[in-house]
Amino acid sequence: MNKEMFTPLAFVGALWSKDYATIARYARIQAGDGDQKKIEELVRARTRPIGEAELTGFPAWLDGLTGRIAGWAVVTSFQRCRLN
């Protein structure tokens, strides 16, 4: 990861919220011939659960919502701690 522009905390927040495009933008991955869509798909494939089926329907929606909340909370809570 390009840590100067994308901090480890931002990385964790992006993982929780499944923001593969942002992770792909800052990742130092030598694949996909520089094609951001290919790199984004590679990041998605490498961060999904191993041996588990993809969630669909309501469970997928709930997982996405929970991930976005957790991604937002982890970044904002640590920023708040640094300011205090």
PDB file of N, CA, C and O in Angstrom:
ATOM      1  N   MET A   1       0.841  -1.182   0.000  1.00  0.00           N
ATOM      2  CA  MET A   1       0.000   0.000   0.000  1.00  0.00           C
ATOM      3  C   MET A   1       0.883   1.242   0.000  1.00  0.00           C
ATOM      4  O   MET A   1       1.984   1.241   0.551  1.00  0.00           O
ATOM      5  N   ASN A   2       0.395   2.266  -0.608  1.00  0.00           N
ATOM      6  CA  ASN A   2       1.079   3.542  -0.603  1.00  0.00           C
ATOM      7  C   ASN A   2       0.715   4.253   0.696  1.00  0.00           C
ATOM      8  O   ASN A   2      -0.258   5.006   0.739  1.00  0.00           O
ATOM      9  N   LYS A   3       1.490   4.020   1.754  1.00  0.00           N
ATOM     10  CA  LYS A   3       1.146   4.486   3.097  1.00  0.00           C
ATOM     11  C   LYS A   3       1.206   5.996   3.247  1.00  0.00           C
ATOM     12  O   LYS A   3       0.602   6.545   4.169  1.00  0.00           O
ATOM     13  N   GLU A   4       1.924   6.683   2.358  1.00  0.00           N
ATOM     14  CA  GLU A   4       1.986   8.130   2.447  1.00  0.00           C
ATOM     15  C   GLU A   4       0.630   8.758   2.104  1.00  0.00           C
ATOM     16  O   GLU A   4       0.280   9.820   2.620  1.00  0.00           O
ATOM     17  N   MET A   5      -0.121   8.096   1.238  1.00  0.00           N
ATOM     18  CA  MET A   5      -1.402   8.644   0.799  1.00  0.00           C
ATOM     19  C   MET A   5      -2.603   7.862   1.339  1.00  0.00           C
ATOM     20  O   MET A   5      -3.730   8.356   1.310  1.00  0.00           O
ATOM     21  N   PHE A   6      -2.365   6.654   1.828  1.00  0.00           N
ATOM     22  CA  PHE A   6      -3.454   5.783   2.278  1.00  0.00           C
ATOM     23  C   PHE A   6      -2.989   5.089   3.553  1.00  0.00           C
ATOM     24  O   PHE A   6      -2.275   4.088   3.493  1.00  0.00           O
ATOM     25  N   THR A   7      -3.388   5.613   4.694  1.00  0.00           N
ATOM     26  CA  THR A   7      -2.891   5.113   5.973  1.00  0.00           C
ATOM     27  C   THR A   7      -3.414   3.711   6.266  1.00  0.00           C
ATOM     28  O   THR A   7      -4.428   3.301   5.702  1.00  0.00           O
ATOM     29  N   PRO A   8      -2.737   2.975   7.140  1.00  0.00           N
ATOM     30  CA  PRO A   8      -3.236   1.647   7.515  1.00  0.00           C
ATOM     31  C   PRO A   8      -4.650   1.692   8.086  1.00  0.00           C
ATOM     32  O   PRO A   8      -5.437   0.772   7.861  1.00  0.00           O
ATOM     33  N   LEU A   9      -4.977   2.743   8.817  1.00  0.00           N
ATOM     34  CA  LEU A   9      -6.322   2.871   9.368  1.00  0.00           C
ATOM     35  C   LEU A   9      -7.356   3.068   8.253  1.00  0.00           C
ATOM     36  O   LEU A   9      -8.443   2.494   8.306  1.00  0.00           O
ATOM     37  N   ALA A  10      -7.019   3.870   7.260  1.00  0.00           N
ATOM     38  CA  ALA A  10      -7.915   4.045   6.117  1.00  0.00           C
ATOM     39  C   ALA A  10      -8.071   2.730   5.362  1.00  0.00           C
ATOM     40  O   ALA A  10      -9.148   2.433   4.846  1.00  0.00           O
ATOM     41  N   PHE A  11      -7.004   1.944   5.294  1.00  0.00           N
ATOM     42  CA  PHE A  11      -7.049   0.637   4.644  1.00  0.00           C
ATOM     43  C   PHE A  11      -8.039  -0.289   5.360  1.00  0.00           C
ATOM     44  O   PHE A  11      -8.851  -0.954   4.717  1.00  0.00           O
ATOM     45  N   VAL A  12      -7.965  -0.326   6.686  1.00  0.00           N
ATOM     46  CA  VAL A  12      -8.895  -1.157   7.462  1.00  0.00           C
ATOM     47  C   VAL A  12     -10.337  -0.692   7.249  1.00  0.00           C
ATOM     48  O   VAL A  12     -11.242  -1.510   7.084  1.00  0.00           O
ATOM     49  N   GLY A  13     -10.542   0.621   7.254  1.00  0.00           N
ATOM     50  CA  GLY A  13     -11.882   1.146   6.997  1.00  0.00           C
ATOM     51  C   GLY A  13     -12.388   0.765   5.615  1.00  0.00           C
ATOM     52  O   GLY A  13     -13.561   0.427   5.456  1.00  0.00           O
ATOM     53  N   ALA A  14     -11.510   0.817   4.607  1.00  0.00           N
ATOM     54  CA  ALA A  14     -11.897   0.435   3.251  1.00  0.00           C
ATOM     55  C   ALA A  14     -12.189  -1.062   3.161  1.00  0.00           C
ATOM     56  O   ALA A  14     -13.102  -1.477   2.446  1.00  0.00           O
ATOM     57  N   LEU A  15     -11.419  -1.869   3.883  1.00  0.00           N
ATOM     58  CA  LEU A  15     -11.700  -3.312   3.908  1.00  0.00           C
ATOM     59  C   LEU A  15     -13.064  -3.597   4.523  1.00  0.00           C
ATOM     60  O   LEU A  15     -13.841  -4.380   3.976  1.00  0.00           O
ATOM     61  N   TRP A  16     -13.359  -2.961   5.664  1.00  0.00           N
ATOM     62  CA  TRP A  16     -14.643  -3.181   6.324  1.00  0.00           C
ATOM     63  C   TRP A  16     -15.800  -2.790   5.411  1.00  0.00           C
ATOM     64  O   TRP A  16     -16.816  -3.483   5.346  1.00  0.00           O
ATOM     65  N   SER A  17     -15.634  -1.671   4.706  1.00  0.00           N
ATOM     66  CA  SER A  17     -16.735  -1.202   3.860  1.00  0.00           C
ATOM     67  C   SER A  17     -16.686  -1.792   2.455  1.00  0.00           C
ATOM     68  O   SER A  17     -17.502  -1.438   1.604  1.00  0.00           O
ATOM     69  N   LYS A  18     -15.735  -2.689   2.211  1.00  0.00           N
ATOM     70  CA  LYS A  18     -15.583  -3.373   0.924  1.00  0.00           C
ATOM     71  C   LYS A  18     -15.430  -2.375  -0.220  1.00  0.00           C
ATOM     72  O   LYS A  18     -16.029  -2.530  -1.285  1.00  0.00           O
ATOM     73  N   ASP A  19     -14.627  -1.361   0.019  1.00  0.00           N
ATOM     74  CA  ASP A  19     -14.353  -0.332  -0.978  1.00  0.00           C
ATOM     75  C   ASP A  19     -13.147  -0.766  -1.806  1.00  0.00           C
ATOM     76  O   ASP A  19     -12.046  -0.238  -1.648  1.00  0.00           O
ATOM     77  N   TYR A  20     -13.369  -1.731  -2.687  1.00  0.00           N
ATOM     78  CA  TYR A  20     -12.295  -2.337  -3.457  1.00  0.00           C
ATOM     79  C   TYR A  20     -11.653  -1.348  -4.421  1.00  0.00           C
ATOM     80  O   TYR A  20     -10.453  -1.439  -4.683  1.00  0.00           O
ATOM     81  N   ALA A  21     -12.420  -0.414  -4.950  1.00  0.00           N
ATOM     82  CA  ALA A  21     -11.870   0.570  -5.888  1.00  0.00           C
ATOM     83  C   ALA A  21     -10.825   1.445  -5.209  1.00  0.00           C
ATOM     84  O   ALA A  21      -9.783   1.731  -5.799  1.00  0.00           O
ATOM     85  N   THR A  22     -11.088   1.873  -3.984  1.00  0.00           N
ATOM     86  CA  THR A  22     -10.132   2.706  -3.258  1.00  0.00           C
ATOM     87  C   THR A  22      -8.878   1.907  -2.908  1.00  0.00           C
ATOM     88  O   THR A  22      -7.762   2.411  -3.043  1.00  0.00           O
ATOM     89  N   ILE A  23      -9.056   0.677  -2.465  1.00  0.00           N
ATOM     90  CA  ILE A  23      -7.900  -0.166  -2.140  1.00  0.00           C
ATOM     91  C   ILE A  23      -7.061  -0.382  -3.390  1.00  0.00           C
ATOM     92  O   ILE A  23      -5.835  -0.295  -3.332  1.00  0.00           O
ATOM     93  N   ALA A  24      -7.702  -0.662  -4.516  1.00  0.00           N
ATOM     94  CA  ALA A  24      -6.980  -0.888  -5.772  1.00  0.00           C
ATOM     95  C   ALA A  24      -6.223   0.360  -6.207  1.00  0.00           C
ATOM     96  O   ALA A  24      -5.140   0.256  -6.783  1.00  0.00           O
ATOM     97  N   ARG A  25      -6.778   1.538  -5.939  1.00  0.00           N
ATOM     98  CA  ARG A  25      -6.136   2.791  -6.342  1.00  0.00           C
ATOM     99  C   ARG A  25      -4.801   2.991  -5.624  1.00  0.00           C
ATOM    100  O   ARG A  25      -3.862   3.532  -6.209  1.00  0.00           O
ATOM    101  N   TYR A  26      -4.706   2.564  -4.368  1.00  0.00           N
ATOM    102  CA  TYR A  26      -3.501   2.793  -3.586  1.00  0.00           C
ATOM    103  C   TYR A  26      -2.636   1.551  -3.417  1.00  0.00           C
ATOM    104  O   TYR A  26      -1.563   1.622  -2.818  1.00  0.00           O
ATOM    105  N   ALA A  27      -3.087   0.421  -3.935  1.00  0.00           N
ATOM    106  CA  ALA A  27      -2.333  -0.825  -3.781  1.00  0.00           C
ATOM    107  C   ALA A  27      -1.141  -0.842  -4.735  1.00  0.00           C
ATOM    108  O   ALA A  27      -1.187  -0.293  -5.836  1.00  0.00           O
ATOM    109  N   ARG A  28      -0.096  -1.476  -4.283  1.00  0.00           N
ATOM    110  CA  ARG A  28       1.075  -1.680  -5.140  1.00  0.00           C
ATOM    111  C   ARG A  28       1.045  -3.120  -5.631  1.00  0.00           C
ATOM    112  O   ARG A  28       1.827  -3.962  -5.190  1.00  0.00           O
ATOM    113  N   ILE A  29       0.140  -3.378  -6.537  1.00  0.00           N
ATOM    114  CA  ILE A  29      -0.042  -4.729  -7.074  1.00  0.00           C
ATOM    115  C   ILE A  29       0.461  -4.739  -8.510  1.00  0.00           C
ATOM    116  O   ILE A  29       0.033  -3.938  -9.341  1.00  0.00           O
ATOM    117  N   GLN A  30       1.363  -5.646  -8.782  1.00  0.00           N
ATOM    118  CA  GLN A  30       1.932  -5.763 -10.120  1.00  0.00           C
ATOM    119  C   GLN A  30       1.117  -6.770 -10.932  1.00  0.00           C
ATOM    120  O   GLN A  30       1.629  -7.814 -11.337  1.00  0.00           O
ATOM    121  N   ALA A  31      -0.127  -6.452 -11.160  1.00  0.00           N
ATOM    122  CA  ALA A  31      -1.013  -7.349 -11.916  1.00  0.00           C
ATOM    123  C   ALA A  31      -1.986  -6.493 -12.708  1.00  0.00           C
ATOM    124  O   ALA A  31      -2.124  -5.297 -12.454  1.00  0.00           O
ATOM    125  N   GLY A  32      -2.637  -7.094 -13.637  1.00  0.00           N
ATOM    126  CA  GLY A  32      -3.677  -6.407 -14.387  1.00  0.00           C
ATOM    127  C   GLY A  32      -3.163  -5.387 -15.375  1.00  0.00           C
ATOM    128  O   GLY A  32      -3.954  -4.623 -15.929  1.00  0.00           O
ATOM    129  N   ASP A  33      -1.860  -5.349 -15.616  1.00  0.00           N
ATOM    130  CA  ASP A  33      -1.252  -4.410 -16.562  1.00  0.00           C
ATOM    131  C   ASP A  33      -1.678  -2.970 -16.305  1.00  0.00           C
ATOM    132  O   ASP A  33      -1.853  -2.190 -17.240  1.00  0.00           O
ATOM    133  N   GLY A  34      -1.845  -2.624 -15.025  1.00  0.00           N
ATOM    134  CA  GLY A  34      -2.228  -1.262 -14.666  1.00  0.00           C
ATOM    135  C   GLY A  34      -3.708  -0.958 -14.821  1.00  0.00           C
ATOM    136  O   GLY A  34      -4.129   0.169 -14.561  1.00  0.00           O
ATOM    137  N   ASP A  35      -4.507  -1.932 -15.237  1.00  0.00           N
ATOM    138  CA  ASP A  35      -5.951  -1.733 -15.399  1.00  0.00           C
ATOM    139  C   ASP A  35      -6.614  -1.737 -14.024  1.00  0.00           C
ATOM    140  O   ASP A  35      -6.622  -2.758 -13.337  1.00  0.00           O
ATOM    141  N   GLN A  36      -7.169  -0.596 -13.624  1.00  0.00           N
ATOM    142  CA  GLN A  36      -7.765  -0.456 -12.297  1.00  0.00           C
ATOM    143  C   GLN A  36      -8.901  -1.446 -12.066  1.00  0.00           C
ATOM    144  O   GLN A  36      -9.039  -1.959 -10.956  1.00  0.00           O
ATOM    145  N   LYS A  37      -9.700  -1.726 -13.057  1.00  0.00           N
ATOM    146  CA  LYS A  37     -10.813  -2.684 -12.893  1.00  0.00           C
ATOM    147  C   LYS A  37     -10.288  -4.084 -12.607  1.00  0.00           C
ATOM    148  O   LYS A  37     -10.849  -4.793 -11.772  1.00  0.00           O
ATOM    149  N   LYS A  38      -9.228  -4.488 -13.280  1.00  0.00           N
ATOM    150  CA  LYS A  38      -8.642  -5.806 -13.034  1.00  0.00           C
ATOM    151  C   LYS A  38      -8.036  -5.881 -11.640  1.00  0.00           C
ATOM    152  O   LYS A  38      -8.174  -6.887 -10.944  1.00  0.00           O
ATOM    153  N   ILE A  39      -7.360  -4.800 -11.238  1.00  0.00           N
ATOM    154  CA  ILE A  39      -6.771  -4.766  -9.899  1.00  0.00           C
ATOM    155  C   ILE A  39      -7.871  -4.777  -8.847  1.00  0.00           C
ATOM    156  O   ILE A  39      -7.745  -5.457  -7.828  1.00  0.00           O
ATOM    157  N   GLU A  40      -8.947  -4.034  -9.081  1.00  0.00           N
ATOM    158  CA  GLU A  40     -10.088  -4.012  -8.163  1.00  0.00           C
ATOM    159  C   GLU A  40     -10.689  -5.405  -8.003  1.00  0.00           C
ATOM    160  O   GLU A  40     -11.012  -5.817  -6.889  1.00  0.00           O
ATOM    161  N   GLU A  41     -10.840  -6.122  -9.094  1.00  0.00           N
ATOM    162  CA  GLU A  41     -11.374  -7.484  -9.036  1.00  0.00           C
ATOM    163  C   GLU A  41     -10.423  -8.414  -8.296  1.00  0.00           C
ATOM    164  O   GLU A  41     -10.868  -9.292  -7.557  1.00  0.00           O
ATOM    165  N   LEU A  42      -9.133  -8.233  -8.486  1.00  0.00           N
ATOM    166  CA  LEU A  42      -8.143  -9.038  -7.780  1.00  0.00           C
ATOM    167  C   LEU A  42      -8.208  -8.780  -6.272  1.00  0.00           C
ATOM    168  O   LEU A  42      -8.135  -9.718  -5.478  1.00  0.00           O
ATOM    169  N   VAL A  43      -8.346  -7.516  -5.881  1.00  0.00           N
ATOM    170  CA  VAL A  43      -8.470  -7.174  -4.463  1.00  0.00           C
ATOM    171  C   VAL A  43      -9.732  -7.812  -3.893  1.00  0.00           C
ATOM    172  O   VAL A  43      -9.696  -8.375  -2.798  1.00  0.00           O
ATOM    173  N   ARG A  44     -10.835  -7.733  -4.613  1.00  0.00           N
ATOM    174  CA  ARG A  44     -12.093  -8.339  -4.153  1.00  0.00           C
ATOM    175  C   ARG A  44     -11.927  -9.843  -3.973  1.00  0.00           C
ATOM    176  O   ARG A  44     -12.368 -10.406  -2.972  1.00  0.00           O
ATOM    177  N   ALA A  45     -11.295 -10.486  -4.939  1.00  0.00           N
ATOM    178  CA  ALA A  45     -11.110 -11.936  -4.870  1.00  0.00           C
ATOM    179  C   ALA A  45     -10.203 -12.335  -3.702  1.00  0.00           C
ATOM    180  O   ALA A  45     -10.424 -13.368  -3.069  1.00  0.00           O
ATOM    181  N   ARG A  46      -9.194 -11.526  -3.419  1.00  0.00           N
ATOM    182  CA  ARG A  46      -8.243 -11.866  -2.356  1.00  0.00           C
ATOM    183  C   ARG A  46      -8.752 -11.540  -0.962  1.00  0.00           C
ATOM    184  O   ARG A  46      -8.188 -12.020   0.022  1.00  0.00           O
ATOM    185  N   THR A  47      -9.795 -10.743  -0.852  1.00  0.00           N
ATOM    186  CA  THR A  47     -10.291 -10.369   0.476  1.00  0.00           C
ATOM    187  C   THR A  47     -11.596 -11.067   0.837  1.00  0.00           C
ATOM    188  O   THR A  47     -12.138 -10.830   1.916  1.00  0.00           O
ATOM    189  N   ARG A  48     -12.104 -11.910  -0.031  1.00  0.00           N
ATOM    190  CA  ARG A  48     -13.347 -12.618   0.305  1.00  0.00           C
ATOM    191  C   ARG A  48     -13.030 -13.837   1.175  1.00  0.00           C
ATOM    192  O   ARG A  48     -11.908 -14.342   1.161  1.00  0.00           O
ATOM    193  N   PRO A  49     -14.011 -14.298   1.920  1.00  0.00           N
ATOM    194  CA  PRO A  49     -13.783 -15.475   2.767  1.00  0.00           C
ATOM    195  C   PRO A  49     -13.396 -16.700   1.942  1.00  0.00           C
ATOM    196  O   PRO A  49     -13.965 -16.948   0.879  1.00  0.00           O
ATOM    197  N   ILE A  50     -12.448 -17.444   2.429  1.00  0.00           N
ATOM    198  CA  ILE A  50     -12.000 -18.649   1.734  1.00  0.00           C
ATOM    199  C   ILE A  50     -12.970 -19.783   2.036  1.00  0.00           C
ATOM    200  O   ILE A  50     -13.280 -20.050   3.198  1.00  0.00           O
ATOM    201  N   GLY A  51     -13.438 -20.436   1.010  1.00  0.00           N
ATOM    202  CA  GLY A  51     -14.302 -21.596   1.175  1.00  0.00           C
ATOM    203  C   GLY A  51     -15.735 -21.272   1.561  1.00  0.00           C
ATOM    204  O   GLY A  51     -16.517 -22.181   1.841  1.00  0.00           O
ATOM    205  N   GLU A  52     -16.086 -20.020   1.579  1.00  0.00           N
ATOM    206  CA  GLU A  52     -17.448 -19.630   1.942  1.00  0.00           C
ATOM    207  C   GLU A  52     -18.192 -19.155   0.705  1.00  0.00           C
ATOM    208  O   GLU A  52     -17.603 -18.563  -0.200  1.00  0.00           O
ATOM    209  N   ALA A  53     -19.472 -19.416   0.676  1.00  0.00           N
ATOM    210  CA  ALA A  53     -20.305 -18.945  -0.430  1.00  0.00           C
ATOM    211  C   ALA A  53     -20.566 -17.451  -0.262  1.00  0.00           C
ATOM    212  O   ALA A  53     -20.623 -16.943   0.858  1.00  0.00           O
ATOM    213  N   GLU A  54     -20.721 -16.757  -1.381  1.00  0.00           N
ATOM    214  CA  GLU A  54     -21.052 -15.331  -1.331  1.00  0.00           C
ATOM    215  C   GLU A  54     -22.454 -15.170  -0.760  1.00  0.00           C
ATOM    216  O   GLU A  54     -23.358 -15.943  -1.078  1.00  0.00           O
ATOM    217  N   LEU A  55     -22.624 -14.179   0.069  1.00  0.00           N
ATOM    218  CA  LEU A  55     -23.949 -13.890   0.607  1.00  0.00           C
ATOM    219  C   LEU A  55     -24.812 -13.264  -0.473  1.00  0.00           C
ATOM    220  O   LEU A  55     -24.319 -12.561  -1.355  1.00  0.00           O
ATOM    221  N   THR A  56     -26.101 -13.529  -0.391  1.00  0.00           N
ATOM    222  CA  THR A  56     -27.057 -12.934  -1.326  1.00  0.00           C
ATOM    223  C   THR A  56     -28.265 -12.440  -0.546  1.00  0.00           C
ATOM    224  O   THR A  56     -28.467 -12.811   0.610  1.00  0.00           O
ATOM    225  N   GLY A  57     -29.053 -11.611  -1.183  1.00  0.00           N
ATOM    226  CA  GLY A  57     -30.308 -11.152  -0.585  1.00  0.00           C
ATOM    227  C   GLY A  57     -30.111 -10.327   0.668  1.00  0.00           C
ATOM    228  O   GLY A  57     -29.186  -9.519   0.751  1.00  0.00           O
ATOM    229  N   PHE A  58     -30.982 -10.531   1.641  1.00  0.00           N
ATOM    230  CA  PHE A  58     -30.949  -9.755   2.879  1.00  0.00           C
ATOM    231  C   PHE A  58     -29.644  -9.925   3.652  1.00  0.00           C
ATOM    232  O   PHE A  58     -29.106  -8.932   4.143  1.00  0.00           O
ATOM    233  N   PRO A  59     -29.110 -11.149   3.782  1.00  0.00           N
ATOM    234  CA  PRO A  59     -27.823 -11.281   4.487  1.00  0.00           C
ATOM    235  C   PRO A  59     -26.705 -10.457   3.832  1.00  0.00           C
ATOM    236  O   PRO A  59     -25.876  -9.877   4.534  1.00  0.00           O
ATOM    237  N   ALA A  60     -26.676 -10.402   2.493  1.00  0.00           N
ATOM    238  CA  ALA A  60     -25.665  -9.602   1.800  1.00  0.00           C
ATOM    239  C   ALA A  60     -25.876  -8.118   2.076  1.00  0.00           C
ATOM    240  O   ALA A  60     -24.913  -7.385   2.301  1.00  0.00           O
ATOM    241  N   TRP A  61     -27.121  -7.674   2.059  1.00  0.00           N
ATOM    242  CA  TRP A  61     -27.434  -6.276   2.342  1.00  0.00           C
ATOM    243  C   TRP A  61     -27.020  -5.920   3.765  1.00  0.00           C
ATOM    244  O   TRP A  61     -26.395  -4.885   3.996  1.00  0.00           O
ATOM    245  N   LEU A  62     -27.369  -6.780   4.713  1.00  0.00           N
ATOM    246  CA  LEU A  62     -27.040  -6.543   6.119  1.00  0.00           C
ATOM    247  C   LEU A  62     -25.524  -6.532   6.331  1.00  0.00           C
ATOM    248  O   LEU A  62     -25.006  -5.692   7.067  1.00  0.00           O
ATOM    249  N   ASP A  63     -24.819  -7.457   5.690  1.00  0.00           N
ATOM    250  CA  ASP A  63     -23.363  -7.493   5.777  1.00  0.00           C
ATOM    251  C   ASP A  63     -22.752  -6.225   5.205  1.00  0.00           C
ATOM    252  O   ASP A  63     -21.818  -5.674   5.786  1.00  0.00           O
ATOM    253  N   GLY A  64     -23.263  -5.757   4.083  1.00  0.00           N
ATOM    254  CA  GLY A  64     -22.768  -4.521   3.478  1.00  0.00           C
ATOM    255  C   GLY A  64     -23.006  -3.313   4.368  1.00  0.00           C
ATOM    256  O   GLY A  64     -22.127  -2.467   4.531  1.00  0.00           O
ATOM    257  N   LEU A  65     -24.199  -3.238   4.943  1.00  0.00           N
ATOM    258  CA  LEU A  65     -24.532  -2.130   5.840  1.00  0.00           C
ATOM    259  C   LEU A  65     -23.635  -2.151   7.078  1.00  0.00           C
ATOM    260  O   LEU A  65     -23.092  -1.120   7.475  1.00  0.00           O
ATOM    261  N   THR A  66     -23.486  -3.312   7.675  1.00  0.00           N
ATOM    262  CA  THR A  66     -22.635  -3.446   8.858  1.00  0.00           C
ATOM    263  C   THR A  66     -21.191  -3.084   8.536  1.00  0.00           C
ATOM    264  O   THR A  66     -20.523  -2.418   9.327  1.00  0.00           O
ATOM    265  N   GLY A  67     -20.714  -3.518   7.388  1.00  0.00           N
ATOM    266  CA  GLY A  67     -19.345  -3.203   6.979  1.00  0.00           C
ATOM    267  C   GLY A  67     -19.129  -1.716   6.766  1.00  0.00           C
ATOM    268  O   GLY A  67     -18.097  -1.178   7.167  1.00  0.00           O
ATOM    269  N   ARG A  68     -20.092  -1.042   6.136  1.00  0.00           N
ATOM    270  CA  ARG A  68     -19.965   0.400   5.932  1.00  0.00           C
ATOM    271  C   ARG A  68     -19.961   1.144   7.255  1.00  0.00           C
ATOM    272  O   ARG A  68     -19.190   2.087   7.437  1.00  0.00           O
ATOM    273  N   ILE A  69     -20.813   0.731   8.176  1.00  0.00           N
ATOM    274  CA  ILE A  69     -20.848   1.367   9.502  1.00  0.00           C
ATOM    275  C   ILE A  69     -19.525   1.132  10.229  1.00  0.00           C
ATOM    276  O   ILE A  69     -18.955   2.065  10.795  1.00  0.00           O
ATOM    277  N   ALA A  70     -19.037  -0.101  10.217  1.00  0.00           N
ATOM    278  CA  ALA A  70     -17.776  -0.418  10.892  1.00  0.00           C
ATOM    279  C   ALA A  70     -16.612   0.324  10.242  1.00  0.00           C
ATOM    280  O   ALA A  70     -15.735   0.825  10.946  1.00  0.00           O
ATOM    281  N   GLY A  71     -16.588   0.402   8.917  1.00  0.00           N
ATOM    282  CA  GLY A  71     -15.531   1.130   8.216  1.00  0.00           C
ATOM    283  C   GLY A  71     -15.516   2.599   8.582  1.00  0.00           C
ATOM    284  O   GLY A  71     -14.450   3.183   8.778  1.00  0.00           O
ATOM    285  N   TRP A  72     -16.687   3.196   8.675  1.00  0.00           N
ATOM    286  CA  TRP A  72     -16.792   4.598   9.070  1.00  0.00           C
ATOM    287  C   TRP A  72     -16.388   4.763  10.536  1.00  0.00           C
ATOM    288  O   TRP A  72     -15.650   5.686  10.879  1.00  0.00           O
ATOM    289  N   ALA A  73     -16.873   3.872  11.393  1.00  0.00           N
ATOM    290  CA  ALA A  73     -16.629   3.999  12.829  1.00  0.00           C
ATOM    291  C   ALA A  73     -15.156   3.829  13.175  1.00  0.00           C
ATOM    292  O   ALA A  73     -14.637   4.562  14.017  1.00  0.00           O
ATOM    293  N   VAL A  74     -14.478   2.884  12.547  1.00  0.00           N
ATOM    294  CA  VAL A  74     -13.075   2.642  12.896  1.00  0.00           C
ATOM    295  C   VAL A  74     -12.226   3.856  12.536  1.00  0.00           C
ATOM    296  O   VAL A  74     -11.320   4.217  13.286  1.00  0.00           O
ATOM    297  N   VAL A  75     -12.501   4.481  11.418  1.00  0.00           N
ATOM    298  CA  VAL A  75     -11.714   5.644  11.011  1.00  0.00           C
ATOM    299  C   VAL A  75     -12.044   6.848  11.880  1.00  0.00           C
ATOM    300  O   VAL A  75     -11.133   7.531  12.348  1.00  0.00           O
ATOM    301  N   THR A  76     -13.320   7.123  12.105  1.00  0.00           N
ATOM    302  CA  THR A  76     -13.684   8.318  12.867  1.00  0.00           C
ATOM    303  C   THR A  76     -13.354   8.166  14.350  1.00  0.00           C
ATOM    304  O   THR A  76     -12.983   9.152  14.988  1.00  0.00           O
ATOM    305  N   SER A  77     -13.474   6.979  14.915  1.00  0.00           N
ATOM    306  CA  SER A  77     -13.186   6.823  16.340  1.00  0.00           C
ATOM    307  C   SER A  77     -11.701   7.018  16.628  1.00  0.00           C
ATOM    308  O   SER A  77     -11.351   7.615  17.646  1.00  0.00           O
ATOM    309  N   PHE A  78     -10.820   6.530  15.754  1.00  0.00           N
ATOM    310  CA  PHE A  78      -9.398   6.720  15.973  1.00  0.00           C
ATOM    311  C   PHE A  78      -8.989   8.157  15.731  1.00  0.00           C
ATOM    312  O   PHE A  78      -8.094   8.655  16.413  1.00  0.00           O
ATOM    313  N   GLN A  79      -9.611   8.841  14.787  1.00  0.00           N
ATOM    314  CA  GLN A  79      -9.306  10.246  14.574  1.00  0.00           C
ATOM    315  C   GLN A  79      -9.713  11.057  15.788  1.00  0.00           C
ATOM    316  O   GLN A  79      -9.003  11.982  16.184  1.00  0.00           O
ATOM    317  N   ARG A  80     -10.846  10.722  16.383  1.00  0.00           N
ATOM    318  CA  ARG A  80     -11.325  11.426  17.566  1.00  0.00           C
ATOM    319  C   ARG A  80     -10.367  11.197  18.735  1.00  0.00           C
ATOM    320  O   ARG A  80     -10.109  12.121  19.506  1.00  0.00           O
ATOM    321  N   CYS A  81      -9.837   9.983  18.878  1.00  0.00           N
ATOM    322  CA  CYS A  81      -8.897   9.677  19.963  1.00  0.00           C
ATOM    323  C   CYS A  81      -7.610  10.469  19.814  1.00  0.00           C
ATOM    324  O   CYS A  81      -7.034  10.914  20.807  1.00  0.00           O
ATOM    325  N   ARG A  82      -7.155  10.647  18.582  1.00  0.00           N
ATOM    326  CA  ARG A  82      -5.926  11.396  18.342  1.00  0.00           C
ATOM    327  C   ARG A  82      -6.098  12.870  18.690  1.00  0.00           C
ATOM    328  O   ARG A  82      -5.149  13.514  19.138  1.00  0.00           O
ATOM    329  N   LEU A  83      -7.295  13.411  18.489  1.00  0.00           N
ATOM    330  CA  LEU A  83      -7.542  14.823  18.755  1.00  0.00           C
ATOM    331  C   LEU A  83      -7.656  15.103  20.242  1.00  0.00           C
ATOM    332  O   LEU A  83      -7.355  16.213  20.679  1.00  0.00           O
ATOM    333  N   ASN A  84      -8.080  14.133  21.024  1.00  0.00           N
ATOM    334  CA  ASN A  84      -8.279  14.358  22.476  1.00  0.00           C
ATOM    335  C   ASN A  84      -6.992  14.284  23.242  1.00  0.00           C
ATOM    336  O   ASN A  84      -6.990  14.449  24.462  1.00  0.00           O
TER     337      ASN A  84
END
